[in-house]
Amino acid sequence: MSKSVEPPSQDELRAARKAARLSAAQAAGLVGVNLITWQRWEGQTSRKTRISRPAWRLFKIESARRLGTADAVTRRSVDTK
């Protein structure tokens, strides 16, 4: 069984998106949510929410794929599903 990974803080999420060289709209598209949802996750609106674990995991996988930097652990977890 894999370890449960806590979702990032709003600042960490924004930093991860910027490190992946994505706009908020592009990041939202990667995980299948609308822009306002992504902005809430990053704390850019008055109604702040936190990204879910599955959405965070999907963002990490898809942004790594986009950059071509998926590590062996990420590849293994995707291949076994």
URNORMO-V115657 format. One record per pair of residues at least 4 apart in sequence whose C-alpha atoms are under 7 Angstrom apart, sorted by the first residue. I is the first residue (numbers start at 1). J is the second residue. Records with the same first field share a line. If there is no record, write none. Layout:
I=J ; J
This chain:
5=53
6=53
7=51 ; 52 ; 53 ; 56
8=12 ; 13
9=13
10=14 ; 41 ; 42 ; 43
11=15 ; 42
12=16
13=17 ; 42
14=18 ; 42
15=19
16=20
17=21 ; 22 ; 27
18=22
20=63 ; 67
22=26 ; 27
23=27
24=28 ; 35 ; 38 ; 39
25=29 ; 35
26=30
27=31
28=32 ; 33 ; 34 ; 35 ; 38
29=33
30=59 ; 62
31=55 ; 58 ; 59
33=37 ; 38
34=38
35=39
36=40
37=41
38=42
39=43 ; 44 ; 45
40=44 ; 45 ; 47 ; 48 ; 49
41=48 ; 49 ; 50 ; 51
43=48
51=55 ; 56
52=56
53=57
54=58
55=59
56=60
57=61
58=62
59=63
60=64
61=65 ; 70 ; 74
62=66
63=67
64=68 ; 69 ; 70
65=69 ; 70
70=74 ; 75
71=75
72=76
73=77
74=78
75=79
76=80
77=81
